[in-house]
Amino acid sequence: MALLDLLRSNSKPTCEAERTSALAEIGGLFPDTEWGVDADFNYYTQANIDNLWTNELRRGIKNKLETAGLGEADYGTWLGDVHFLNIGIYRKSLFERYRSNAGWRLVLMALPRAGAILVGLASHYQNAQNHNRLGEVSNLLFDIASEALVNDGQGPMYGRKISSADWDQNGLFPTPLASIAGISVAPDVVFLKDIRTTTLKKILASFVAVKVLPNSVAQADLHRELMELAVSAKYLSAKVYPFRSLEEFEALRALALQDLAAAGTRLLLRKKSSTRSIVRVYYGPPGTGKTLAAVREAVKLVEPGFDDKGNPTTSFEKFNDYRDQCAFITFHPSLQYEDLVESIRPVISDDNDAPGDEGDTPDEASPKGQLRYRVHEGLLLRMIRRALQTPGKEFVIVVDEINRGDVSRILGPLISTLDSDKRVGAEFPIGIELQYPRAEELESRLFMPSNLHLIGTMNSSDRNIALVDHALRRRFEFIQIPPEPSLLRSTTDAQSIDCGLLLRTINARIEHLLDADHCIGHGYFIGCDTNAKVIERLATKVIPLLREYFYGNEGLMLMVLGDSASQTANFFKLNPPEKQFETLFGIDQDTASAYGYRPHKTPKSLELDSRFWNPTRLIPGPDDEAYAVSCLLKLCQSGSPVPPNSGDVEGEVNEAPAAV
C-alpha cells in the first residue's frame, strides 16, 4: 500500500517517508530491464500560496472566505504541502539517456487537494507557452494512437483526451469540491485553477491520454490500470508512428506546436487512408428536397448511425449542432477563389487588435484607426485545416446552388485535389502551394484531406446539367433527385384535391412543352392538407415559376393550367383581344388596318382571375373559393399532358379566345 499512501498524502514528511517504498512497488510492476522511473515531488512554496491567493483564486470564492474571517494563512493550511506528485515511467529502448524534457512517457500523477490520481500517457511541456495549442497537439497524438490501436484490433485507446476544462475548471475532480477550509463556496465549486500553478497547467496540457481515478481506488485496481496502459504504450512504441522512435516523436511534436495542420498532413502522408472521400452533387427540379438530401447525408457522414425518422427538422438541427464539422455555403456568380480559399484584405485596427491576431506577426500591433492588411482564410481553407488537424473525424461542406457559381474559378487549383486518389493518404497525393502562407507555417503546401467531403446541390432548371464544366462533371458524382408525387396526400376538405395527381398532371405538361429539368418538385405541395393551402401555393409559388418558364410565350402556361374558353373555371382572365383593342382605341381592328396598323404580336402579362386569387384583399386569397377549387379539380380530372381544348390557345395572349 506504500504507493497509494504516497499518492493520497498531502503531507511532505509522509511523501518523503513513503518515496522509496512506493517507487519500489512501481519497480515491481515495471522491471528496470525494460522500464525507467523518474519522480518529481512538487510542494507548495510560500510564493505559490501568495500568487494563488492574490491572483488565481476566483474573486467570488475569495470574498466568501474573507467574509467568513479566513485569510491567506488559512487558505495555505487548507491547500496542504503537496502541490502534485509526478511519476514518469519510460521505455529504456527509446532513450539512450533519459531526459525529462523530451519524449513521451507513462504518467502516474497525484493531485491530493483535488482528491484525484491521474494515469495516462504524456509528453514534455518545455517551451510551450500556449497551453491550448499544446492541448491540441496532445489531442492530435491521441487521435493517431487511437486510430492505430482500433485498426490493428488492439481495442480502444486508454483513457480520454485532455481539455482546457481539466486544467482550468474541475474536469479532473472525481467529486465536485464545494468548500474550502470548512467554508461553503456554493453554488460555486473549486476549480483546479484555484489550487494549481502554471507549471501544473503545462504538464496537464501535455497529456496525450488521461484517466482520472479517485483517491479511494483500491491497490489492485490501480495496478490493473497501470498494466493496461503499459500494454497500449508498448504496442504504440513498437508499431505506430510517431511513437516508433524518440526522434520521430519530437520532430512531429515540434512541427505540430507551430503548425498543427502541417503535422496532420505529414502523418497522413505516412500512411494510406481508408476513407473514401465523397464529392457529390444532388440535382433536380426546384422543390424536390435536394438541400435536405445534402444536409441529411452530411450528418450521416459525421454521425454514421443517424436517422431522422422522416423528420427533416431533425437533420437540420443535427447539422447545426455539428458546426465545427459541417459547413454550409451558397454559390453565386460573384463568388471567387479569394472568398472561399485565401486572399489579402484591408482592415482598420481598433483597440481590440493585438499582436498575434490572425494574419499578424507578433510585432504588427497597430494603433487604433490605422489601415493594415490581413491574410483572410475562406471557408474551404478553414475546413481543410480542421480536417487535417483531426484525422479521426469527418468534415463536410454543403454547397447549395453549386451551378450558380463558376466552380473552376472558385476552386482554382484545388479542383485537381478533389479526386479521391489525389487526397492526402491516397495513392497519388497532390499538394498545392498557398499564395499567402501564414507566418508561423513551416510548410506552405496544402493537401486536401480524405476526411473532408463536398456535397453540392444543383437546380436543373437554372442551368442544364449537360452544360456543367467537364472538369466538374469528371470529379463529382451526380445523383438525380426527381419529384415524388407519391409523398403527397389528398386534402381533407369535402371536395378533396389529390395533390399527387395535381403534381403529376402539371409536370407531364411541363415536360412535354419544355423538358424534365423544368418540372416542379413535391416540396411545393408538402404540408398542403386543405384546399386553401393548395390554392395559396399554386397562386404564390407555382404560377410565378411558370411565368418565368414561359416568359414571352405565356400562352403555353395556359396549356399547362388547362385554361381555355371552353372551360367554366380558369385561373386567368381570358379577354378577347378584339374587345381589348376596341376599348383602348375606340375603333375596330379593320378600321385601324386602313390607317396602316399591323397586329402587335408582343404578348401581354396575364392577369389572375380574382375568383381564383385576389392579392389585393386584406388577407390575400380567392374571392370565390368554390370557383378556385373548380380550377384545381379541372387539372386533377385530366390525366393527359395537354388539356383537350388547349389548341384554342395560340401562344400569344392577344390572340386568346374570350372567357365564357
Residue pairs with C-beta under 8 A, 6 or more apart in sequence:
1 219
2 18
2 21
2 22
2 24
2 25
3 21
3 22
3 25
3 26
3 219
3 222
4 217
4 219
4 222
5 14
5 18
5 22
6 14
6 15
6 18
6 19
6 21
6 22
6 85
6 110
7 22
7 85
7 108
7 110
7 112
7 117
7 215
8 110
8 112
8 215
9 15
9 18
9 82
9 112
10 80
10 81
10 82
10 112
10 113
11 80
11 81
11 82
12 43
12 81
12 82
15 41
15 81
15 82
15 85
16 41
19 39
19 41
23 37
23 39
23 87
26 37
26 87
26 89
26 108
27 37
29 223
29 226
29 227
29 230
30 37
30 89
30 226
30 230
34 91
34 92
34 93
35 89
35 90
35 91
35 92
36 89
36 90
36 91
36 92
36 95
36 98
37 87
37 88
37 89
37 90
38 87
38 88
38 89
38 90
38 98
38 100
38 105
39 85
39 86
39 87
39 88
40 85
40 86
40 87
40 88
40 100
41 82
41 85
41 86
42 82
42 83
42 84
42 85
42 86
42 199
42 200
43 81
43 82
43 83
44 76
44 79
44 80
44 81
44 82
44 83
46 76
48 83
48 197
49 72
49 75
49 76
49 79
50 72
51 197
52 75
52 79
52 194
52 195
52 197
53 62
53 72
53 75
53 76
56 193
56 194
56 196
57 75
57 194
58 188
58 191
58 193
58 194
60 185
60 188
61 180
61 185
61 188
61 190
61 194
64 183
64 184
64 185
64 188
65 71
65 74
65 75
65 180
65 181
65 183
65 185
68 183
70 180
70 181
70 183
74 181
75 180
75 181
77 181
78 180
78 181
79 113
79 195
80 112
80 113
82 110
82 112
82 113
83 196
83 197
83 200
84 109
84 110
84 111
84 196
84 200
84 203
85 109
85 110
85 112
86 107
86 109
86 203
87 107
87 108
87 109
88 100
88 105
88 106
88 107
88 122
89 105
89 106
89 107
89 108
89 230
90 98
90 103
90 104
90 105
90 106
91 233
91 234
91 237
92 98
93 237
94 103
94 237
94 245
94 246
95 103
95 246
100 124
101 124
101 126
102 124
102 246
102 250
103 123
103 124
103 246
103 249
103 250
104 121
104 122
104 123
104 208
104 243
104 249
105 121
105 122
105 123
106 119
106 120
106 121
106 226
106 229
106 230
106 233
107 118
107 119
107 120
107 121
107 122
107 207
108 117
108 118
108 119
108 226
109 117
109 118
109 119
109 120
109 203
110 116
110 117
110 118
111 117
111 118
111 172
111 192
111 196
112 215
113 195
114 170
114 172
114 173
114 174
114 177
114 190
114 192
114 195
115 173
115 174
115 175
115 177
115 214
115 215
116 172
116 173
116 174
116 212
116 213
116 214
116 215
117 212
117 213
117 214
117 215
117 217
117 222
118 172
118 207
118 210
118 211
118 212
118 213
119 159
119 210
119 211
119 213
119 222
119 225
119 226
119 229
120 158
120 159
120 207
120 208
120 209
120 210
120 211
120 229
121 145
121 158
121 159
121 207
121 208
121 209
121 229
121 232
121 233
122 138
122 203
122 206
122 207
122 208
122 210
123 138
123 141
123 206
123 208
123 249
123 253
124 206
125 134
125 202
125 203
125 205
125 206
128 134
128 202
128 205
128 206
128 257
131 164
131 167
131 201
131 202
131 205
132 164
132 205
133 257
133 260
134 202
134 205
134 206
134 257
135 162
135 163
135 164
135 205
136 256
136 260
136 389
137 253
137 256
137 257
137 260
137 263
138 161
138 162
138 205
138 206
138 207
138 208
139 161
139 162
139 390
140 256
140 260
140 263
140 264
140 267
140 389
140 390
141 208
141 242
141 253
141 256
142 157
142 161
142 208
142 209
143 390
143 391
143 392
144 240
144 241
144 242
144 267
144 391
145 157
145 208
145 209
145 232
145 236
145 240
145 243
146 156
146 157
146 392
147 391
147 392
148 154
148 236
148 239
148 240
149 155
149 156
149 157
149 232
149 235
149 236
149 240
150 156
150 157
151 274
152 235
152 239
154 232
154 235
157 209
157 232
158 209
158 211
158 228
158 229
158 232
159 209
159 210
159 211
159 229
160 209
160 210
160 211
161 209
161 210
162 204
162 205
162 207
162 208
162 209
162 210
163 171
165 171
166 172
166 192
166 204
166 207
166 210
167 192
167 193
167 196
167 200
167 201
167 204
167 205
168 191
168 192
168 193
168 201
169 191
169 192
169 193
170 176
170 177
170 189
170 190
170 191
170 192
171 192
172 192
172 204
172 210
172 212
173 189
173 190
173 192
174 212
174 213
174 214
174 215
175 214
176 189
176 190
177 189
177 190
178 184
178 185
178 186
178 188
178 189
178 190
179 185
179 186
180 190
192 200
193 201
204 210
209 229
211 225
211 229
213 221
213 222
213 225
236 243
237 243
237 244
238 244
241 248
241 267
241 270
241 271
242 248
242 249
242 251
242 252
242 253
242 267
243 249
252 263
252 266
252 267
253 263
255 262
255 263
255 266
255 442
256 263
256 264
258 440
258 441
258 442
259 438
259 440
259 441
259 442
259 443
260 385
260 388
260 389
261 384
261 385
261 388
261 389
262 388
262 441
262 442
262 443
264 388
264 389
264 390
264 391
264 449
265 388
265 424
265 431
265 443
265 446
265 447
265 449
266 443
267 391
268 388
268 391
268 424
268 425
268 447
268 449
268 450
269 424
269 425
269 429
269 447
271 425
272 425
272 426
272 427
273 423
273 424
273 425
273 426
273 450
273 451
275 394
275 425
275 450
275 451
276 420
276 450
277 418
277 420
277 423
277 448
277 450
277 451
277 452
277 453
278 297
278 301
278 453
278 454
278 455
279 418
279 419
279 420
279 453
279 454
279 475
279 476
279 477
280 297
280 453
280 454
280 455
280 456
280 476
280 477
280 478
280 479
281 402
281 455
281 456
281 457
281 458
281 476
281 477
281 478
281 479
282 290
282 293
282 294
282 455
282 456
282 457
282 458
282 479
282 480
282 481
283 290
283 457
283 458
283 459
283 460
283 465
283 478
283 479
283 480
283 481
284 290
284 458
284 459
284 460
284 480
284 481
284 482
284 483
284 521
285 459
285 460
285 461
285 482
285 483
285 516
285 517
285 518
285 519
285 520
285 521
286 459
286 461
286 520
286 521
286 523
286 524
286 545
287 483
287 520
287 521
287 522
287 523
287 524
288 481
288 482
288 483
288 484
288 521
288 522
288 523
289 312
289 481
289 521
289 522
289 523
290 457
290 458
290 459
290 481
291 398
291 400
291 457
292 312
292 315
292 316
293 457
293 481
294 398
294 400
294 455
294 456
294 457
295 315
295 316
295 319
295 328
295 398
296 308
296 312
296 315
297 396
297 455
298 319
298 326
298 396
298 398
298 453
298 455
299 306
299 308
299 315
299 318
299 319
299 322
299 326
300 306
301 394
301 396
301 453
302 322
302 325
302 326
302 393
302 394
302 395
302 396
303 318
303 322
306 318
308 314
308 315
308 318
319 326
319 328
319 398
320 326
324 386
325 386
325 393
325 394
325 395
325 396
326 395
326 396
326 397
326 398
327 379
327 383
327 396
327 397
327 398
328 397
328 398
328 400
329 340
329 379
329 397
329 398
329 399
329 400
330 399
330 400
330 401
330 404
331 399
331 400
331 401
331 402
331 403
331 404
331 405
331 407
331 410
332 401
332 404
332 405
333 404
333 405
333 406
335 405
335 410
336 406
336 409
336 410
337 343
337 409
337 410
337 411
337 412
338 376
338 378
339 378
339 410
340 378
340 379
340 380
340 381
340 410
340 411
341 377
341 378
341 380
341 381
341 411
341 412
341 414
342 375
342 376
342 377
342 378
342 381
342 434
342 435
342 436
343 375
343 376
343 378
343 436
344 373
344 374
344 375
344 376
344 436
345 373
345 374
345 376
346 371
346 372
346 373
346 374
347 371
347 372
347 373
347 374
348 369
348 370
348 371
349 366
349 367
349 368
349 369
349 370
349 371
349 372
350 368
350 369
351 368
353 360
353 365
353 366
353 368
354 365
355 361
355 362
355 363
355 364
355 365
356 362
357 374
358 374
358 375
358 377
359 373
359 374
359 375
359 376
359 438
360 374
361 439
364 372
366 372
375 436
375 438
377 385
379 397
380 397
380 411
380 414
381 446
383 395
383 397
383 452
384 446
384 448
384 449
384 452
386 395
387 393
387 395
387 449
387 451
387 452
388 424
388 447
388 449
390 451
391 449
391 451
393 451
394 451
394 453
395 449
395 451
395 452
395 453
396 452
396 453
396 454
396 455
397 452
397 453
397 454
397 455
398 455
398 456
398 457
399 454
399 455
399 456
399 457
400 456
400 457
401 457
401 458
401 459
401 462
402 456
402 457
402 458
403 458
403 459
403 462
403 463
403 468
404 462
404 463
407 415
407 469
407 471
407 472
408 415
408 469
408 471
408 472
411 418
413 432
414 432
414 448
415 471
415 472
415 475
416 422
416 430
416 432
417 423
417 430
417 431
417 432
417 447
417 448
418 448
418 454
418 475
418 476
419 475
420 426
420 450
421 427
421 428
422 428
422 429
422 430
422 448
423 429
423 447
423 448
423 449
423 450
424 431
424 447
424 448
424 449
424 450
425 449
425 450
426 450
429 447
430 447
430 448
431 445
431 446
431 447
432 445
432 446
433 444
433 445
433 446
434 444
434 445
434 446
437 444
454 476
456 476
458 465
458 468
460 517
460 518
461 517
461 518
461 549
464 517
465 478
465 517
482 519
483 503
483 507
483 519
483 520
483 521
483 522
484 522
485 499
485 500
485 501
485 503
485 504
485 507
485 522
486 500
487 500
487 522
487 526
488 499
488 500
488 502
488 503
488 522
488 525
488 526
488 528
489 499
489 500
489 529
490 496
490 497
490 498
490 499
490 500
491 497
491 499
491 528
491 529
491 530
491 531
491 533
491 534
492 529
492 530
493 530
493 531
493 629
495 531
495 629
495 633
496 531
497 531
497 534
497 629
497 632
497 633
497 636
498 636
499 525
499 528
499 534
501 636
501 639
502 525
502 534
502 632
502 635
502 636
503 520
503 522
503 524
503 525
504 639
505 635
505 636
505 638
505 639
505 641
506 519
506 520
506 542
506 560
506 635
507 519
507 520
508 640
508 641
509 559
509 560
509 641
509 642
510 518
510 519
510 520
510 546
510 549
510 560
511 518
511 519
511 641
512 641
512 642
513 550
513 556
513 559
513 560
514 549
518 549
520 542
520 545
524 537
524 541
524 542
525 534
525 537
527 533
528 534
528 537
531 625
531 628
531 629
531 632
532 621
532 625
534 632
535 612
535 613
535 621
535 622
535 625
535 628
535 629
535 632
536 620
536 621
538 571
538 632
539 608
539 612
539 613
539 615
539 620
540 620
543 557
543 561
543 571
543 608
546 557
546 560
546 561
547 554
547 557
547 605
549 557
550 556
550 557
550 560
552 603
553 603
553 651
553 652
554 603
554 605
554 606
554 653
555 603
555 649
555 650
555 651
555 652
555 653
555 655
555 656
556 651
557 606
558 564
558 572
558 574
558 606
558 646
558 649
558 656
559 642
559 643
559 646
559 649
561 570
561 571
561 572
561 631
561 635
562 634
562 635
562 638
562 643
562 646
563 570
563 571
563 572
563 574
563 643
563 649
564 570
564 574
564 643
564 645
564 646
564 648
564 649
564 657
565 574
565 645
565 648
565 656
565 657
565 658
565 659
565 660
566 645
566 648
566 660
567 634
567 643
567 645
567 660
568 630
568 660
569 612
569 627
569 630
569 631
569 634
570 609
570 612
570 631
570 659
571 608
571 609
571 612
571 613
571 631
572 606
572 607
572 608
572 609
573 606
573 607
573 608
573 609
573 659
574 656
574 657
574 658
574 659
575 656
575 658
575 659
576 656
576 657
576 658
577 653
577 654
577 655
577 656
578 588
578 589
579 658
580 654
581 588
581 589
581 592
582 588
585 592
589 597
589 599
599 654
600 654
601 652
601 654
603 651
603 652
603 653
603 654
604 653
604 654
605 653
606 653
608 615
609 627
610 616
610 622
610 623
611 622
611 623
611 624
611 627
611 628
612 622
612 624
612 627
612 628
612 631
613 620
613 621
613 622
613 628
614 620
614 621
614 622
614 623
617 623
622 628
634 643
638 644
648 656
648 657
649 656
649 657
650 656
